Amino acid sequence: MNQTFNITRFSNYISVNLKLITIIILGITIVLMIIPNSIEISNATLTGSKLKDSSSITIKELMEKMNFTNIWHHVKELSEHGSRVTGYPGALWASDYIAKQLESYGLKVVHHKYKVVVPIEEKSFILINNSLRFNAYAVWPNGIQTSPTPPEGLSGRLVYVGRGRLEDLDGKPVAGSIALMEYNSEDNWLNVAKFGAKAVIFIAPNEPSTYQEALKKFLDTPLHFPRLYVDSKTGSKLRELAEKGATVRIWSRIHYREITAENIIGILSGSRADEVILVTTHYDDWCVVPQLANSKWSAISPAYLLELARVLSKTKPLRTVWFVFFSGHWQALSGA
C-alpha cells in the first residue's frame, strides 16, 4: 500500500528487465510479421535512419531504437493522474493519453467502448467532535456488498487494536467501537467484526506490504462491515485520539455503478491487410483501496507497448499490427 517509489531501483528495472522483455516480445512480433526472415519496408525511417525497401530488420536493430527514457516518461504520466481502476478519473485520463500518443505516431486509433459494473467511491472521511476531519478511503467491497455507512455516518468510540490478534483484543472495549488497526494484519479485521465492532480503520504501513495481504482485506461473502484506510500520518493522530478515548464518526459511501469503459486500439497497416497480429496489454490498475490504484509498476506494460508502437510505426510490416490497450482487466477481463 505504500505509494512511494524508488526511482533508482525502477530505472535499474527498466534498463535490465525490460530489455529482456523487449527481446522476447520483439522476437515473437517479428517472427509473425516476416516472410520468412525480414519485415518489408517501403521508404521507412527508423528515428532518422533510412532503410531500403525489402531490408531486413533484426531484433538488435529494433532494440537499439527502443528509448527507455520514453518508457519512463509514459510510466510517470500514467501514474500521476489518480486511480486507474476502470471507470475512475485516472483510467479515463490514461485512455485519452494513450490514444493521443498513438495518433502522434500516425496510427489509426479506434475506441472500443463497452459497459461494465465497478465499485465507485463517492466520499469517505472521519470526523472527530464534529470539527476535526480526516481524509479516508473505502476498501474493496465484500462481494456485492459495498458496506456503505448510513447517511448520517456511523459513530463509536475509537479503539486501537494493533494487528487485531486475539491477544491484542484482550481487555479492549471492542463491542460497538470503531476499531483502529494496522494494515499488515492479515484477515484479523474479522476478529473485531466478530467481537461486535461497527467498522474498522486500517493504518497504512511504513514497511512494504504484499498482494496477498491485500487479498485478506475483503471477502467474496457479502458481509456488511465498513472498512476504511488512512495514511500513516493520519493513523498516528488517530492512535493518539484513541488513547484519549475519543469518539469518531465515519462516512463510507461506495456503490456499484454501470459505467462506459473503453479499449484503445492503434492500427499499423501492413501489406496484407486481412492478416492481423495483436500485441496487447491492459492499462487499468487495481488496489484493495480503489482510490489509490495508480502504481508505477502496473504502468510499465502500457508504457512499453506505447514505445514499441512508436518504433514499429516507422516500418511498413507485411501483416497489419493492432496495438491493443485493454481496460476492465480486473473486472473479470471485461474489456477483452
N, C-alpha and C positions, 0 to 999 in steps of 0.2 A: 504494500500500500504506500510505501514511501515514494513520493513523486520526484525526488531528487535524482540526478543522473550524472555520472562521472564522464565528462566529455572525453578525457584522455583515453579511458578504457573503451568508450564507444568508438573512438577513432581507430583504436587498435583493432577492434572487432571488424569495423568496416574494411580496413586495409588488408586484413588477413583472411577472415572467414568469408567475406563477400566475394573476394577474388576467387575462392574455391567454388562458391555457389555460381559465380558468373561463368566459370569454365564449364561447369556441368550443364547449366541451362543453355548457354550459347551453343554448346556441342549438340545437345538434343535439337535445338531450334534449327541449326544449320543442316543437320542430317535430314530433317524433314523438308527443308527448303531447297535442297540441292538436287541436281541430276548430273552425274552421280556425286561429284565432289566439289561443286562450285555453285555460287549464287550468281545469277545473271545480273549484270549491271548495265544500265543504259545511261551513259554520261553521268554517272553518280559521283557524288562528292562526299567523302567522309571527313568532316571538320577541316575542309580546305585541301584535302589530299585527293586529287582526281584519280579515278580508277577507270581503266579502259573497259570497253564492252567485253563481256564474257570473261572478265578476270575472276580469279578465284579469291575468295576472302577467307582467310584462315581464322581459327578461333583466336590465335595470338594477335592478329591484326585488329579484330573486333575488341579484344580485351584492352588493347592499347588506346582505343577510342572511348572506353568507359571512364567517365570522370567522377571519381568518388567524392570530390568536393560538391558536385551537383547532387549526389545522393544524400549527403549530409544536409545540404540546404533543404531538400524536399522533406527529409525527416523532421527538421525543425519546424518547417511551415505546417506540416500535417499534424504536429503535436502541440501547437500553441494556440489553438482556437476553440478550446472547450472539448467536452466529451464527444467521442466518435461512436458511441452506441448508435445504432441505426435509428434515425428519427430525431437525434439530438443536434444542437447547433453545430458542433464540431464536425459531424458527419456530413451535414449539408454544405458546410464550408469546404470540406475536403473534396466532395464530388465536383463542386464548381472549380476548385483549383486544378484538379486532375484534368477536367475537360479543357480548361484554358491552356494547360501545358501541352496536351495532345494536339490541340488546334494550332499552337505555335510551331509544332513540328511539321505542319502541313498534312496531318492525318484527318480523315473524315471521322467525325465524332458522332456517336449515336447514344442517346439517353434512353435506356430501357427502364421504364417505370413499372412498379408493382405495388400491391398492398401487403402490409404486414402489421401484426399487432405487437407492440412493445410497451414496457412499463415506462411511463413518462413522469418524472418528478416535477411537481408544481412548486412546492415550498416545504422546507424543513428547517426548524430552528428551535432554540432552547431559550426560555425566559426565566429569569430569577427576580422574584419580588416585583414583577410587572414593570421592571425598569432595565435590568441588565440583560442584554440579548446576545446570544452566541449563534454563529452560523453552524449548521449541521447538515448532514447528508443522509438520505434514506439508503438502506441496504436492499439488495436484490430481493424480490418477493419470494415468499414461500409458495411455490407453485402458482396457482391462480390467485392466491391471497396476497394482496399488497400491504395489508395491515395498516390502513390509514387511521390516524387518530380522529376523535370527534372534532367537529368544527371549533369547539371551544378549547381544544387541546386536551392533554392528559397530564394530570398533576400528581405529585407524590414526593416523599422525602428522597433526597439523593443519597444513595448508599454505595460506597466504594467497595467492590468485592474482589479486587485483584484479578486473578485469572479464572475466577469462578469455580475453583475446585471446592469439593465439599468442605475441606479444612479451612478454605478461605471464607466460607459462609457461616462457619460456626460462631454463634452468638450475634450474628448480624440481623437487624430487623428487615429482612428481605420482603416479607409479605406486604403488598400494597405500595412498594417502593418503586423508584426509577433506579435501576441498577447501573452503576458506572463500572466498566470492565475493560481490562487490557485487551487489545485486539488479538494478539497472539495467544489465544486461549482455547484453541480448537473449537469444539461444539459445546463448551461448558455454559454458554448462554442458556442452553436448555435446562440447566440446573436451577438458575434463578427463575425461569418460567415455571418450573415445577413447584418451586417454593413460594409462588404467588406474586412475583414482581409484575408490575404493569408493563414495563418496557425495559430495554437495555440501551445504553450508550457506549459504543466502543471507542477507545482511545487509540489513535494512530500510533504504531510502534516507531521507536527510534532506530531499532535494528531491522534488517531486511525481513520480509515476510515471504510467503510462498503461495503458489496457486492452490496447493492442497489445503492450506489454511483458509483461503477464500471460500473454497467449496463447502467448508464446515459452518459457514455463517448463514446458510439458508437451507430450506428443506424442499423436497417435492411435495410433502404433505402440506395442505393449506392451513397451517396453524396461524391464527391471528395473534401476532405478537410484534409490536412496533420495535424496530431496531434502527438506531441512528449511529452515525460515525462522525467523530470530530478530530481535528488535527491535534498534534501532541501539545502545542501551546495552550489550546483551549482545554484539553484534557487536564493539564496541570492546574489550571484555575478551577476547574470543576472538582478536582480532588480536594483542593483547599476548602471549597464550599461544602463538600460532603463531610469533611471533618468537623465543620461547624453546625452540621445538622440542617443544612439549607433545604428548602422545598423548591422544586422546579416544576415548570410546566413545559411540555414539549409538543411540537406540532410536526407531523409527518404526513404529507399529502403526496402520494404517488399512486397513479392509476394506469391501467392498461388502456391504450388508445390505438385505434387503427390509423396508420399513417401511410403516406405515399413515399416510398423509397425508390432509389434508382441505382442501376448499374451503369458504369461508363465504359464505352467501347471505342477504342481508337483503331481505325481500319487502315492498314497499309496495303494498297492494291498490288497484286502480283501479276505476272504474265498469264497465269492460269487462274482466272477469277473464280472459277467454280470449285477450286480446291483451296480449302481454308485451314490454316493452322491457328489454334487458340493458345495464347500464352496468358495465364490468368493468375490473379491474386485477389485478396479482399482488402479493402481499405478501412472497414469499420473496426471497432475495438470493443472489448468487454472488460468490465471490472465489477466486483461484487458491490461496489459503490458506484452506481451508474454515472453520476455526475463527474467522476474522476477518471473515466475511461479515455485517457489521452496519452498513453505511454509512447515513448520514442521507439521502444523495442518493436511494438507491433506496426510501427510506421515504416520499418525497414523494407518490407516486401513491396508495398506500393511505390516507395521511393526508388527502389532498384528497378522496378518494371518501367517507371517513367524514363529512367536513364537508358534502359535497353531500347525503349521505343524511340528515343531521340537518336540513338546511334543507328538503328536499323532503318529509320525514316530516310536516311541518306542513300539507301540502296533501292534497287528495283528487284525484289525477290521473285523467284519463279512462281511460288504459291502465295496467295493472299494471306496476310497475318492479321489476326484480331488480337489487340492488347485489351484484355477484359479486366476491369476493376469491379469486383463484386461488393455489394453491401449485404446485410442480412445474414452474414456468416454465423453469427451467434444466435440467430433465431432459426435454428434447425436448417441452415443453408437455404433460407427462403429466397435469397437473391439468385441462387444457382438453379 
